Amino acid sequence: MAGTKQGGKAAAETNKAKYGSDFYAKIGAAGGKKGRTGGFFANRELARAAGAKGGRISRRTKKTV
């Protein structure tokens, strides 16, 4: 059953039974805490500029009157 949806569900059940119902939340949180790059939050001005650029670029087609 390895690599199937059914196998994945069985593995998830086993992990939750062995390590607690919050197993996946714990490993997700651990991964988030390990990051050291800081992302956009490290440079607020850069984040602001990038957001403004993205906001100006419209994906909608221009309506002609």
Secondary structure, 3 states (H helix, E strand, C coil): CCCCHHHHHHHHHHHHHHHCCCHHHHHHHHHHHHCCCCHHHHCHHHHHHHHHHHHHCCCCCCCCC
